[in-house]
Amino acid sequence: MSTHPIFRLLLFLPLLPLSGHAQTSIPVQQTTESEILSFKSTGTADNNRAVLHVQIFETATREPILGATVLLRRDVDKMHGKVTNEYGACTFFVSPADYSFRVQMTGLKSLEQQSLVLEAGKIYEMKLVLASTTR
């Protein structure tokens, strides 16, 4: 049984780094809080899922954060979790819904956002920074 080439490509997409992660330039700001820098729709997906690309940086150095836990919660019993890679990135392929979003990492201030609406067939990109808890 043969599968369409696009489905084979989708299997490997989560393993590939997002384009430009190593060259991403985020301006350094003196902030002591964790915050979302940007959240935008960047395209359309070829299915009825929502795609969310997340990239996380440390506020002081703007270095990508490896090993941060990213959680998407829909309803009380529906949760998706990922851990960021060496580029501070992870990708979710989820059902369209209204989610709560949480990012946490030991030694850094957690960030939580309610009412993150992800629509079917859209690709989203979110960039955020986490601040140190020692400041």
C-alpha positions as CSV (number, residue, x, y, z in Angstrom):
1,M,0.0,0.0,0.0
2,S,1.5,3.3,-1.1
3,T,0.9,6.7,0.7
4,H,0.8,10.0,-1.0
5,P,4.2,11.8,-0.8
6,I,2.8,14.7,1.2
7,F,1.8,12.4,4.0
8,R,5.3,11.0,4.2
9,L,6.7,14.6,4.3
10,L,4.3,15.5,7.2
11,L,5.7,12.6,9.2
12,F,9.2,14.2,9.1
13,L,8.1,17.8,9.5
14,P,8.3,17.8,13.4
15,L,11.9,16.6,13.1
16,L,13.0,19.4,10.9
17,P,14.1,22.8,12.5
18,L,11.9,25.7,11.5
19,S,13.6,27.8,8.8
20,G,15.8,30.5,10.0
21,H,15.9,29.5,13.7
22,A,19.6,29.7,14.0
23,Q,19.6,33.2,12.4
24,T,16.7,34.6,14.2
25,S,17.5,38.0,15.6
26,I,15.3,39.1,18.5
27,P,16.1,42.6,19.8
28,V,17.4,42.6,23.4
29,Q,15.1,44.5,25.8
30,Q,15.6,45.0,29.5
31,T,12.5,43.3,30.8
32,T,12.1,41.3,34.0
33,E,8.9,39.5,32.9
34,S,8.2,36.6,30.5
35,E,6.1,37.7,27.6
36,I,4.8,36.9,24.1
37,L,6.7,38.9,21.5
38,S,4.5,37.9,18.5
39,F,1.6,35.6,17.6
40,K,0.4,35.6,14.0
41,S,-1.1,33.4,11.3
42,T,1.6,32.7,8.7
43,G,-0.2,30.5,6.2
44,T,-2.7,27.8,5.5
45,A,-2.4,24.0,6.1
46,D,-3.7,21.4,3.8
47,N,-5.9,19.7,6.4
48,N,-8.4,20.4,9.1
49,R,-5.8,20.7,11.9
50,A,-4.2,23.9,13.3
51,V,-0.4,24.1,13.3
52,L,1.4,26.1,16.0
53,H,5.1,26.8,15.7
54,V,6.5,28.0,19.0
55,Q,10.0,29.5,19.6
56,I,11.3,30.5,23.0
57,F,14.2,32.8,24.0
58,E,15.8,33.9,27.3
59,T,15.1,37.6,27.9
60,A,18.6,38.8,28.8
61,T,20.6,37.0,26.1
62,R,18.0,36.2,23.5
63,E,19.5,32.7,23.3
64,P,17.0,29.9,22.4
65,I,15.9,27.8,25.4
66,L,16.4,24.1,25.1
67,G,14.2,21.9,27.2
68,A,11.3,24.3,28.1
69,T,7.9,22.6,28.6
70,V,5.1,23.9,26.4
71,L,1.5,22.9,27.2
72,L,-1.7,23.5,25.3
73,R,-4.9,22.7,27.2
74,R,-8.3,22.4,25.7
75,D,-11.1,21.5,28.2
76,V,-10.2,20.0,31.5
77,D,-9.0,16.6,30.2
78,K,-7.4,17.5,26.8
79,M,-3.7,18.5,27.0
80,H,-0.9,18.5,24.5
81,G,2.7,18.9,25.6
82,K,6.1,19.4,23.9
83,V,9.6,20.1,24.9
84,T,11.7,22.7,23.0
85,N,14.7,21.6,20.9
86,E,18.1,23.2,20.6
87,Y,16.5,26.1,18.6
88,G,14.1,26.8,21.4
89,A,11.3,25.5,19.1
90,C,8.5,23.0,19.0
91,T,5.5,22.4,16.8
92,F,1.9,21.3,17.6
93,F,-0.6,19.8,15.2
94,V,-3.9,20.1,17.0
95,S,-7.6,20.2,16.5
96,P,-9.0,23.7,16.1
97,A,-10.2,25.1,19.4
98,D,-9.8,27.7,22.2
99,Y,-6.7,26.7,24.2
100,S,-4.9,27.9,27.3
101,F,-1.1,28.0,26.8
102,R,1.6,27.6,29.3
103,V,5.4,27.6,29.1
104,Q,7.7,26.7,32.0
105,M,11.4,26.0,32.6
106,T,13.3,25.6,35.8
107,G,15.0,28.9,36.8
108,L,12.8,31.0,34.5
109,K,9.4,32.7,35.0
110,S,6.5,30.7,33.6
111,L,4.2,32.3,31.1
112,E,0.5,31.5,30.8
113,Q,-2.0,32.8,28.2
114,Q,-5.8,32.1,28.2
115,S,-8.0,32.0,25.1
116,L,-5.5,31.2,22.4
117,V,-7.8,30.5,19.5
118,L,-6.4,28.2,16.8
119,E,-8.5,27.8,13.6
120,A,-8.7,24.8,11.3
121,G,-6.3,24.8,8.3
122,K,-4.2,27.7,9.6
123,I,-0.5,27.8,10.5
124,Y,0.5,30.0,13.4
125,E,3.9,31.3,14.7
126,M,4.5,32.4,18.3
127,K,7.7,33.9,19.6
128,L,8.2,34.6,23.3
129,V,10.8,35.3,26.0
130,L,11.1,33.8,29.5
131,A,12.7,35.9,32.2
132,S,15.0,34.7,34.9
133,T,13.5,34.1,38.4
134,T,16.7,35.5,40.0
135,R,16.2,39.1,39.0
